[in-house]
Amino acid sequence: MEETAAAGHRGWLRAVGLMAATGMFSVVNPGVLIVIPFGLLVLFMPSRRLLALMLAAVGAVLVGAGDPISGLWYMERGWTLLLGGCFLALTLRWPDVRFLPRGLGAVLGAFLGMGLLFWVRPGDWAVVDWAVTSKIELAMSSFLQAIRVNMGLELVSGAFEARALETMALQSLIFPALLGLASLSALGLAWWLYKKLTRSSEEGIGPLGEFRFNDQLVWVLILGVVAFLASSGIVERIGTNAVVFMGALYGLRGAAVVLFLTGGISLFWGFLFLAGFLIVAPFMMIGAVIIGLGDTWFDLRARRASPRPEA
């Protein structure tokens, strides 16, 4: 009984983490990213529960809200329908496969579908790029204005504003990678919620310490680095976004390795880790990526788990 309660507690913590990641990375409405895939799972998967159907209906109402005049209104719903449809198709075809391969496949399918659309209608990409950049600029402008109002103009240095503008420019450049990461975490949350409401015996989302993906995906990172270094224009941007997306996944894989090898961390050490991350975030992120890449070739967790031969 206690083990079941502990597993349920850990499941809720994973859901909170997925929700935080979706909100942090998303350049579109994070609620739409979660609600549409969840609704598709409820409607088309075999197990249906009244509570899940009611929640999906409420979500459909929320998805329909907003200002359709905005270019992003159609883009975020079109993207998420494509994303959720790909995930649903992969789940129906391979129901016993773990979440992550299906989630990554759905994100890849959505990018390929949108890429085909933009190839046929190249003007649409310019509109989406402009709309997302405008949204990021508006959010950064509101943030700086709130800082000025609450802290005073004299406390907002020119260096701080310059760094904020650099961050805004970077977000505008890599928003496809951020959208991909937010979409993956939103699919995870939708899948966990579906499993929870249909009272499935499966957890839906495994523990962070077991996070891993196909080792062949390292070629996406390698090709991204090559495109970033050897090209310019749209190819360079594609390479940059590939590096950011895969770098984040390898960073998470590195964190999973550390968590597995240390046997987990307590709440106290978790707070210390968070404080250290806020101070030396770049170094910790680079270290996590290196560990994640090392796990691709050396499978560090398998080495730790394998029993030592007797002397």
KEVO-907647 format. One record per residue (C-alpha): residue in one letter; x, y, z. Coordinates in steps of 0.1 Angstrom, whole numbers, padded with zeros to 4 digits, always signed. Example, Ala and Ser with C-alpha at 12.3 -4.5 7.8 and 13.67 -1.06 7.14 Angstrom:
BEGIN
a+0123-0045+0078s+0137-0011+0071
//
This chain:
BEGIN
m+0000+0000+0000e+0028+0024+0009e+0046+0015-0023t+0015+0024-0043a+0011+0057-0025a+0048+0065-0031a+0045+0057-0068g+0014+0079-0071h+0033+0107-0054r+0062+0104-0078g+0038+0104-0107w+0023+0137-0096l+0058+0152-0093r+0066+0141-0129a+0033+0157-0140v+0043+0190-0123g+0077+0188-0139l+0062+0183-0174m+0037+0211-0168a+0066+0234-0158a+0086+0224-0188t+0057+0230-0212g+0051+0265-0198m+0088+0274-0198f+0096+0263-0233s+0063+0271-0251v+0062+0300-0275v+0024+0293-0281n-0005+0287-0257p+0007+0258-0235g-0028+0249-0226v-0036+0242-0263l-0005+0220-0265i-0018+0198-0237v-0056+0198-0243i-0057+0189-0280p-0036+0157-0277f-0054+0147-0246g-0088+0152-0263l-0077+0131-0293l-0066+0103-0269v-0098+0103-0251l-0120+0103-0282f-0101+0077-0302m-0084+0054-0277p-0103+0023-0266s-0106+0031-0229r-0132+0058-0223r-0142+0072-0189l-0169+0098-0182l-0145+0121-0162a-0120+0120-0191l-0147+0128-0216m-0160+0157-0195l-0125+0171-0191a-0119+0168-0228a-0151+0186-0235v-0141+0215-0212g-0107+0216-0229a-0124+0218-0263v-0143+0249-0252l-0110+0265-0239v-0093+0257-0272g-0120+0275-0291a-0114+0306-0270g-0091+0334-0280d-0087+0358-0308p-0089+0340-0342i-0077+0372-0359s-0043+0366-0345g-0020+0347-0369l-0008+0325-0340w-0043+0313-0331y-0045+0292-0363m-0008+0283-0362e-0008+0269-0327r-0040+0249-0332g-0029+0236-0366w+0004+0226-0352t-0011+0209-0321l-0037+0190-0342l-0009+0176-0364l+0012+0168-0333g-0017+0151-0315g-0027+0132-0346c+0008+0119-0351f+0010+0108-0315l-0024+0091-0316a-0015+0072-0348l+0018+0060-0333t+0000+0050-0301l-0027+0030-0319r-0001+0013-0341w+0024+0005-0314p+0005+0006-0281d+0032-0013-0261v+0061+0010-0271r+0073+0034-0244f+0062+0070-0244l+0094+0087-0255p+0099+0070-0289r+0062+0078-0297g+0066+0113-0284l+0097+0120-0304g+0081+0104-0335a+0051+0127-0332v+0073+0158-0329l+0093+0147-0359g+0061+0140-0378a+0046+0174-0370f+0078+0192-0381l+0079+0172-0413g+0042+0181-0420m+0047+0218-0413g+0079+0218-0433l+0060+0203-0463l+0033+0230-0459f+0059+0258-0458w+0077+0243-0488v+0044+0245-0507r+0034+0279-0493p+0067+0296-0484g+0049+0328-0475d+0032+0311-0445w+0066+0306-0428a+0074+0343-0430v+0040+0351-0414v+0046+0326-0386d+0081+0337-0380w+0070+0373-0378a+0040+0365-0355v+0061+0345-0330t+0089+0371-0330s+0063+0399-0324k+0049+0379-0295i+0084+0374-0279e+0092+0411-0284l+0059+0421-0267a+0065+0397-0238m+0101+0410-0233s+0089+0446-0235s+0062+0440-0209f+0088+0423-0187l+0112+0452-0189q+0084+0477-0183a+0073+0458-0152i+0109+0458-0139r+0111+0496-0145v+0079+0503-0126n+0086+0481-0096m+0123+0487-0092g+0128+0522-0106l+0144+0534-0138e+0177+0540-0121l+0180+0503-0110v+0176+0489-0146s+0211+0492-0161g+0218+0494-0198a+0237+0461-0195f+0206+0444-0182e+0185+0457-0210a+0211+0447-0235r+0212+0411-0221a+0174+0410-0222l+0174+0421-0259e+0200+0394-0267t+0178+0368-0250m+0148+0380-0270a+0168+0377-0302l+0180+0342-0293q+0144+0331-0285s+0132+0344-0318l+0160+0324-0336i+0154+0291-0318f+0117+0291-0312p+0112+0260-0334a+0134+0240-0310l+0116+0255-0280l+0083+0246-0296g+0095+0210-0301l+0106+0207-0265a+0074+0221-0252s+0054+0198-0275l+0072+0168-0262s+0066+0177-0226a+0030+0185-0234l+0025+0151-0250g+0040+0135-0219l+0015+0154-0197a-0014+0145-0219w-0004+0108-0219w+0000+0108-0181l-0033+0125-0176y-0051+0101-0200k-0036+0071-0182k-0045+0086-0148l-0082+0093-0157t-0087+0059-0174r-0073+0042-0143s-0047+0024-0162s-0023+0002-0142e+0006+0017-0162e+0024+0048-0150g+0025+0064-0185i+0057+0083-0178g+0087+0065-0164p+0111+0080-0137l+0137+0105-0148g+0165+0082-0138e+0154+0059-0167f+0152+0086-0193r+0170+0075-0225f+0164+0075-0262n+0177+0058-0294d+0215+0063-0295q+0213+0069-0333l+0197+0103-0326v+0233+0115-0319w+0235+0120-0357v+0208+0146-0355l+0231+0166-0332i+0262+0160-0353l+0244+0170-0385g+0231+0201-0367v+0265+0211-0357v+0278+0207-0392a+0249+0227-0407f+0255+0254-0381l+0292+0257-0388a+0293+0251-0426s+0261+0268-0438s+0242+0301-0437g+0207+0313-0440i+0179+0288-0435v+0202+0257-0433e+0222+0274-0405r+0190+0281-0386i+0178+0245-0390g+0212+0233-0377t+0210+0257-0347n+0175+0245-0338a+0186+0209-0341v+0216+0215-0318v+0194+0232-0292f+0167+0205-0293m+0191+0176-0291g+0213+0195-0266a+0183+0198-0243l+0175+0161-0246y+0212+0151-0239g+0213+0175-0210l+0182+0157-0195r+0198+0124-0202g+0229+0135-0184a+0208+0145-0154a+0191+0111-0155v+0225+0094-0154v+0235+0114-0124l+0202+0108-0107f+0205+0070-0113l+0241+0067-0102t+0235+0087-0070g+0203+0068-0062g+0182+0100-0062i+0183+0132-0042s+0165+0144-0012l+0144+0176-0011f+0172+0194+0007w+0198+0185-0019g+0172+0193-0046f+0170+0229-0033l+0208+0231-0032f+0210+0218-0067l+0185+0244-0079a+0203+0272-0062g+0236+0261-0078f+0220+0258-0112l+0208+0294-0109i+0243+0306-0102v+0264+0284-0126a+0237+0273-0150p+0258+0273-0182f+0285+0251-0167m+0260+0226-0152m+0242+0224-0185i+0274+0217-0205g+0284+0191-0180a+0250+0174-0182v+0252+0173-0220i+0287+0158-0219i+0275+0131-0195g+0244+0125-0217l+0266+0121-0248g+0290+0098-0228d+0260+0076-0219t+0253+0072-0256w+0286+0054-0261f+0294+0038-0227d+0259+0032-0213l+0269+0043-0179r+0238+0030-0161a+0241-0005-0175r+0277-0006-0162r+0265+0004-0127a+0236-0020-0127s+0256-0050-0140p+0269-0072-0112r+0306-0074-0107p+0322-0108-0115e+0334-0127-0085a+0372-0128-0079
//
